[in-house]
Amino acid sequence: MPSPGLPRSDIADPALGDQGRRRIEFAERAMPVLGMLRTRYAGARPFEGVRIAACMHVTAETAAFARALTAGGAELHLAASNPLSTQDDVAAALVDEGIAVHARHGVDRAGYLAHLEAVLDAAPTLVVDDGCDLIGVLHTSRRGLLPGVRAGCEETTTGVLRLRQMAADGALGLPMVAVNDTGMQRLVANRHGTGQSTLDAVMRSTGTLLAGATVVVAGYGWCGSGIAARARGLGAHVIVTEVDPERGLDAVLEGHRVLPMAQAAVLGDVFITVTGNRDVLTAAHFASMKDGAVLVNAGHFDVEVDVAGLEAGAVEVRRRVRPHVDEYVRDDGRRLLLVAEGRLANLAAAEGHPAAVMDMSFAVQALTLEWLAGSDLAPGVHDVPAEIDAEVARTKLAAMGVGLDTLTGAQLRYLSSWQP
């Protein structure tokens, strides 16, 4: 049980702390880069006196990140970015360690927003967001706190899109770093992490045999291309839907079939949306889908699958036919299966990115926050310094026992000269 002197928190069950610690320690085995940073931070204390408000998935991997920050002297206040991804035992373990956590698995919308307000009550000097909801609250109901916030980080594609729109509209009142846009994040977290964890969610929740199935991937960005590659690797026939001609061409050249969703809807066995936009699967598509079609959202917000339209077209809704799966029965007897209520499936119906992926993602976050703690940037969306990305990649390779070649002096001179 946490001691009376620990910060105020709102969690499901404080008695789960021991179980949560075991889960965190297991994840940390696969997170050597963050472990190295934690050791360095414990000595250097770069976050001494810094209050951080974070809206993130409350998982074991996030807990390893939280431990690194607090080892460096940070006062951390953590809220969940998705109620269905919250691991209640992890939340309890973090509260035991003196971190203020406002997160409960399955909390309703009102509770979710109350948790965002609660972490902002700390009057943070730095913020970390996952989807831009915390920044949204900060810029609406809590604008009075903006002068005290030095800067922040955003780690999702959807969140960065929102930030850039805020900046374009002149509405962004602080400097935010687009952690999602680093080469490391796109390659490792978006492509490999989302690719593996999304298909993990499909298989865990539905038991679908992907070999021989037709998987429709809506959106062929970094995340969508990773999902498509993993699905094909498991023997699936992949159809991609896109609005961007270059990405559509990329998918064709990778060997995927590219169709408009209206045509793909008739063919798919599994549909995975990963566009960052709304109304990707709608009533018009549901009307032509096969019996037993599986609907999965891998985008951050639950707007890509029109759940209201799905329900309106059903004569019966059978809840929890399997864990995290609802069945919508139509008047002709066809059944459509919705995973995780249309929310982010890889975290709601599985465990999200593997710890080895989040090791690199959170290492970039931690080093960026360390840089921001001593920075003085103008309001707007900023890139992560290239040397941070490179440092994380080098450290990860070293931890894996992988060596690289080094350019010779002659090679360096050749690359830096225009003369023959």
N, C-alpha and C positions, 0 to 999 in steps of 0.2 A: 504493500500500500504506500502511496506517496505521502511524504511528510507534510504537515500543515503549512510549512513555509514555501512549498513549491507554487509556481504560478497557477492562476485560475485556468481550468481546462473543462472541456465538455466531451467526455468519451463514454463508450458503452459500458465497459466493465473493467475497473481498475485491477481486479483480481487476475486478469490475463497477462500481467506484466512478465512473468517468468516464461510463459509460452512465447510471447513476443520476442524476448531477448534471444531465445534459441533460434527463432526464425531469422532474426537480424544477423546473428553470428554466422549462420549457415550461408546467407547471402554474401557476407563480407569475405568469405573464402574466395569468391570469384571476382573480388573488387580490389586488386592490389594497388592500382593507381590512386584511388581514393584513400586507401590505407596509408600510402606514402605521404600524401598530402596531410592527412590527419596527424601523423607523427610530426611533420614539419610545423604544422599550425600550433600544435601543443607547446612547442618551444618558442615560436616567433610571435604568437598571439596577434595576428593581423586584424582580428575583428573585435579587439578589446573596446568596449563601450559602444559597439554597433548593435542596433536593434533591427532585426530582420523579420518582416511579415511575409509569409510564404503561403501560396495556394498551390498545392501539389497533390499528386496521388499518394495517399498515406500507405505506403508499402514498405517492405523490408529494405529495398534498395534506397528508397528515399530516406529511411532512417539512417542508413550508413552515411549519406550526404549530410543529414542533420548532425550526426555525431562529429563529422569533420568540422563543420562550422562552429559548433559549440566548443570543440577542443581549441579552436582559435580565438575564443573569447566572446563569440556572438551570443546575444540574447535572442532566442528564436521563438517565434509564434507561428504555429503551423495550422492551416485549415486544409480540408480536402478539396481537390478540384473536381472530383466525381464521387458521389456518395457510394456508388456500387463497387468502386475499387478500394475503398477503405478496408484495411485489415485491422480489426478492433484490437487484436493482441499486440500488434506493433504500436498502435496509438497508446496503449497502456504502458508498454515498455518505455516509450519516449517520455511520458509524463513522469515515470519513476526517475528518469535521468534529469529532471528539471526543465524539460521543454514544455511550453504551453501548447497543448494540442486541442483543437476544436474540430472533431471529426467522429462521426458515427456511421457505420455501414448502413446504407438504406435510408438515411435521413431524408425528409421531404424537402421541397423547394424552399419553404420558409425557413427551415432549420439550416439549410445550406447557406442561404443568404445571411442568416444571423451569425454563422460561423465566420463568414468573410468580414462582417462588421467587427466581430470580436477580436480578430487578429490585428485589425487596424486601430483598435482601441489602444494598442501599445505605442502609438505614434512612432512608426518605424522610420529608420534612416535609410534602409535599403528594402526593396521588395523583390520577390521572386514569384512569377506567375506562370500558369499552365492553362492557356486558353483565353487570357485577358479579362476574366471576370473580376479579379481583384482590382485590376487597373480601372475597370469600368466603374466599380463602386467608389474607388478613390476619386474619380473624376466627376462623380454625381453627388451622392449623399455625403461624401467625406472630403470635399474640396479644401476644407480648412487645413487639412494635414499636408497638402501638396508642398508648401514651402519648406517643410522639414524633411522631405524625402530627397535624398541625394540622387538616386538612380535606381534602376531595376533591371531584371533579366526576364525574358520570355522564351520558353523552350518549345513551343508548338507551332506548326505551320499555320493553324487557324488563328492563334493568338498574334502571330507576326502580321498576318493579313489585316487584322483589326487595328493593330498599332500603326501600320503604315497608312491606313485610311484615316485614323485619328490625326496623324501628323499632317496628311494632305489637307485635312479640314481645318488645321490650325488649332485642334482641340487637345493635343498631347502636351501636358504641362510639366513633363520631366524627361530626362534622358533614359531611354530603354535600349537594352542591347538584345539584338535578335540572335540568341544562342542557337535557335533552330536552323539558322542559315549558314552555319559553319560547315565546312567539308566533312568534318568528323561526324557531326550530328546527322547530316543527310545520308552519308554512306552507312554508318554503323547503326544508328538508332532508327532512322526512318526506313531505310531499305531492308537491312537485315533484321533489326529488332521487330518492326511492325510486320514484316513478311512472315517471320516465324511465329510470333505470338498470336497474330490474327487467325492463322490456320490452326494453331493450337486451340483457340477458342471454338472454332467450328467443330473440330473433332471431339473435343471434350463435351460440348453441349449437345451435339446431335448424333455423334457416333457415325457420321457420314463417311463412306468410303470415297475418297477423292479420286483414286485411280479410275479412269474411265468416265468420271463425271464432267459435266460442263460447268466451269466456274466463270461467272461474269464479273469482271473487275471494273467498276466505274471510277475512272480517274487514273491516269498513268504518270503521276509525278513520282517523287522518290519513294513514297510509301506504296503507291499502287504498283509500281514496277517491281518492288520487292515481293509483294503478295503474289503477283502474276508469276514471277520466277519460281517461288516456292511451290505454288499450286502445280505448275507444269512439272517441277521436279518430283512431285508425288503422283504423277501420271494423269493429271487432269487436262482436259481440253480447255484452253483459256480464250475467252472473248473479252476484249477491252472496249469500253465506251469512252469517248473523249469529246471535248469541245475545242481543244487546241490542236491545230494541224501538225505542228512539229512533234508533239507528244504522240499523236495518232500515228504519224509516220514512224517514229521510234518503235512503237509497239508492233507495227507491221514488220519492220526490219528485224525485230527480235523473234519473229515467227508466230506472233499472235494474230488472231482474227479480229478485225476492228469493225464494229457495227454501231448504228444508232441503238439506243436502249429500246426503242419500240420494236425493233427486230430481234434484239438479243433476249427480250423478255419471254419470247415463245420458246427459246432454246435452252435457257439456263436451268441448272439444278441447284446451284448456289450462287447468290448475288452478294457481292461485297462492295459497299460504297466507301470511297475514300477520296472525296473531292474537296471537302471544306466548304461545300455549298449546300443549299437546302433543296428539297423536292427533287431528289435524284431518282427515287423510286416512288411512283405515285399510283393513284387509283387506276389510271389508264393502263399501267404496266401490270398491276395485280390481276386485272381482268383477263389477261392472256397467259399467265404463268401456269406451269405444270402443277399437277397435284404433288404436294410434298416439297415444293420449292423452299429453300432456306434463305432467309433475308438477314443480312449481317451488316452492321455499320462499323467501319473502322475509322471514321472521321471523328473529330473531337466532340462535336455537339450532336444531340439527338434530333436533328432536323433533316437529315439526308433521306431517311425513309419516312414517308408520310404515314405515321402510325394512326393518326385520326382517320385518314382515308381508308387505311387497312381495316380498321374497326368498323367504319361505316358500311363497308362492303361485305361484312361478315354476318351470317345468321346466328353464329355461335362463336364464342371465344373460350377456349379451354386453357386455363392458366396452368403453368408449370407442368406440362406434359412430360418434361424432363427438367432438371435444374437449369434455370436461365432460359427456358424455351416456352413460348406461348404459341398455341395453335389457333389459327383463324380459319373457320369453316365457312365456305361460301355456299350460295344457294344451289349450286350444281354439284356440291359434294367435295369440290377441291379444297385441300387443306394447305395453307401457307404457314410456314414456321418462322417466327420472329425471335431472334436471339437477343437476350439482354435488353428487352424493351426498346430496341433501336438505339441504345446507348453504346458507348465505346466498348466494343465486344472484347477486345484483347485484354482489357483490364477488368471488365465486369464479369466475363464468363471464363476467364483464364487468369494468369498472374502477371500479364504485361510482359515487357521486354525481359529477357534473361539478365541476371545480375551482371554478367560480363559485359553486356551492352551498356547498361546503366552506369557501370564503372567509368566508362569514358565520357558519357554524357554529363554525369554529375561532376567529373573532374573538370571539364570545360566550364561548367557553371561555377564551381568553387573558385577556380582561378580568375574567372571574370569578375566575380564578386570581390575578390581580393584587389583586383585592379580598380574596380569602381569605388572601393572604400577610400581610395586616395586620389580619386579623379575629380575633375571639375568640368563636366561636359555640358553642352547646351541641350535644351529639350529637343527631342527628336528620336529617330530610330538609328542606332549605331551598330556597326559590325563588331564582332569579337576580334581583337588583335590577332593577326595571323600567327604570331609566335606562340600564343596560347594553344591554338589548335595543333601546331607542330610539336609542342612540348608534350602534350597528352599522347599523341601518336607515338613519339619516340619512347616515352615511358612505358606505354602499353606493350610495344614490341620488345623492349628490354625485359619486361616482366614475363613475356612469353618465351624468352630465350631466342628471339629472332634478331639476327644481325643484318646490317645494311652495308653496302659499299660506300666508300668515301671518294669524292671527286679529287683527282690529282691537281697539282698546281697548274699543269698544262691544260687540263680540261677546264678549270675555272677561267684561265686566261682566254681560252678559245670561246667560251660562252659569253664573256664580257667584251669581246672585240668584234668589230664589224669588218676588220681587214682580213684578207685571205691569208 
